[in-house]
Amino acid sequence: MLGTAHRILDGELIMTEVNGKLKKHWKLPDNREDILYKVSHQSHPCNIWLRQSSGNYKFLYSLLKELCTEYRIRYGRGIKNNEVFEKSHVVENLLPYLKYTPDNIPNLPFIEPSKIYQAMPEKYKHDDFITAYRNYYVSEKELKYNLKYYAVEKNKLVSKTYEYSVPSILQQHKFIEK
């Protein structure tokens, strides 16, 4: 989102034709062009809110830094080839480029979102956004996970995989009806 704000607010809009369709691309005038991610979900309500003020941008930048810190706390050490190494999320490399607000962002304080945006079909929207997203993901998204574990079979240690999906887990724990 932060990179998208830089591109849209500070970049030059370039229209190109790809397979008969016009595509938008924003080119930044400096070294950010080769470093920041390309524009994504530019019309999402959260992206629009972000671009409304420098206060909003600074708030999300602070949140990103905290998420990077949390990632390091949870996953920050690893062992490879019998050596301990420090692990950070790849987005942490972008922090120096995202630290400063886009040049053309309105210099306004943080604007409290008027509502929690729910980016989903109308039929799932609910006053309680947790209920709304739970219903949306259970109904529309097939989230499957593979849990790998080891078991002993016939005195041998074997690798096993247990596949489960979010709807089945939610049903099992009575979060949703079967």
C-alpha positions in Angstrom: 0.0 0.0 0.0 2.8 2.4 0.9 4.6 1.8 -2.4 1.3 2.2 -4.3 0.9 5.6 -2.6 4.4 6.7 -3.8 3.8 5.5 -7.3 0.3 7.1 -7.7 1.2 10.4 -6.0 4.7 10.9 -7.2 4.9 8.9 -10.4 4.1 9.7 -14.0 1.1 7.8 -15.3 1.9 5.8 -18.4 -0.7 4.0 -20.5 0.3 1.0 -22.5 -1.7 -1.3 -24.7 -1.4 -5.0 -23.9 -3.4 -7.5 -25.9 -5.8 -4.7 -27.0 -6.4 -3.4 -23.5 -5.0 -0.2 -22.0 -3.0 -0.8 -18.8 -1.9 1.8 -16.3 1.6 2.1 -15.0 3.2 4.7 -12.8 6.9 5.4 -13.3 8.8 7.1 -10.5 11.4 9.7 -11.3 14.1 8.4 -9.0 15.7 5.2 -7.6 12.4 4.2 -6.0 11.3 3.0 -9.5 13.5 -0.1 -9.3 12.9 -0.8 -5.6 9.3 -0.3 -4.7 6.6 -2.8 -5.6 4.3 -2.0 -8.6 0.8 -0.5 -8.0 -1.7 -2.9 -6.5 -5.4 -2.5 -5.6 -5.2 1.3 -6.3 -9.0 1.7 -5.9 -9.3 -0.3 -2.7 -10.9 1.8 0.0 -7.9 1.4 2.3 -5.5 2.5 -0.4 -7.7 5.6 -1.1 -7.8 6.4 2.7 -4.0 6.1 2.9 -3.5 8.7 0.2 -5.7 11.2 1.9 -3.1 12.5 4.4 0.5 12.3 5.5 -0.8 11.4 8.9 -2.4 8.3 7.5 0.8 7.4 5.7 2.9 7.8 8.8 0.5 5.7 10.8 0.7 2.8 8.3 4.5 3.1 8.1 4.7 2.8 11.9 2.4 -0.3 11.7 4.7 -1.8 9.0 7.8 -1.3 11.2 6.0 -3.0 14.1 5.0 -5.9 11.9 8.6 -6.3 10.8 9.7 -6.3 14.5 7.0 -8.9 15.3 8.2 -11.1 12.4 11.8 -10.9 13.7 10.6 -11.9 17.2 8.6 -14.9 15.9 10.9 -16.1 13.1 14.1 -14.2 13.5 16.6 -17.0 14.0 17.3 -20.0 11.9 19.9 -22.6 11.5 21.3 -23.4 8.1 24.4 -25.5 7.5 24.9 -25.7 11.3 25.2 -21.9 11.5 22.8 -19.5 13.2 21.5 -16.7 11.0 19.2 -13.7 11.5 16.0 -13.8 9.5 13.9 -10.8 8.5 10.9 -10.3 6.3 11.9 -9.2 2.7 9.7 -6.1 3.1 12.0 -4.8 5.8 14.5 -3.9 3.0 12.0 -1.4 1.8 11.7 0.5 5.0 14.4 3.1 4.2 12.6 4.0 0.9 9.1 4.1 2.6 10.2 6.1 5.6 9.5 9.4 3.9 6.0 10.3 2.8 5.3 10.8 -0.9 6.1 14.3 -2.1 2.5 15.0 -3.3 0.5 13.6 -0.4 -1.7 16.2 1.4 0.1 17.4 4.5 -2.8 16.7 6.8 -3.1 14.9 10.2 -4.3 11.4 10.7 -7.9 11.0 9.6 -9.8 8.4 11.6 -11.5 6.0 9.1 -15.2 6.7 9.0 -15.8 2.9 8.9 -13.9 -0.3 8.8 -13.8 -1.0 5.0 -15.1 -4.4 4.0 -13.8 -5.3 0.6 -16.3 -8.1 -0.2 -19.6 -8.7 -1.9 -22.6 -6.8 -0.3 -24.2 -10.1 0.8 -21.5 -10.7 3.4 -21.2 -7.2 4.8 -22.2 -6.9 8.5 -22.0 -4.3 11.3 -19.4 -6.6 12.9 -16.5 -6.7 10.5 -15.2 -9.9 12.1 -18.5 -11.7 11.4 -18.5 -10.3 7.9 -15.0 -11.5 7.0 -15.6 -14.9 8.7 -18.7 -15.4 6.5 -17.0 -14.2 3.4 -13.9 -16.4 3.8 -15.9 -19.5 4.8 -18.3 -19.1 1.8 -16.0 -17.7 -0.9 -12.5 -18.8 -0.2 -11.2 -22.3 -0.1 -8.3 -22.1 2.3 -6.6 -25.4 2.6 -3.6 -26.1 4.7 -1.3 -29.1 5.0 0.0 -30.0 8.4 3.2 -32.0 8.3 4.0 -34.2 11.3 6.0 -37.3 12.1 4.6 -40.6 13.3 6.1 -44.0 14.3 4.9 -46.8 12.1 6.4 -50.3 12.4 9.3 -48.9 14.4 10.1 -46.4 11.7 9.7 -42.6 11.8 7.6 -41.5 8.8 6.5 -38.2 7.6 2.7 -37.6 7.3 0.6 -34.9 6.0 -2.9 -34.0 7.3 -4.9 -31.7 5.0 -7.6 -29.5 6.4 -9.6 -26.5 5.3 -10.7 -23.4 7.2 -14.5 -24.2 6.8 -14.0 -27.7 8.3 -12.1 -26.3 11.3 -14.6 -23.6 11.9 -17.4 -26.1 11.7 -15.6 -28.4 14.1 -15.2 -25.6 16.6 -18.9 -24.4 16.2 -17.9 -21.0 14.7 -20.2 -21.7 11.8 -23.1 -24.1 11.1 -22.5 -27.2 9.0 
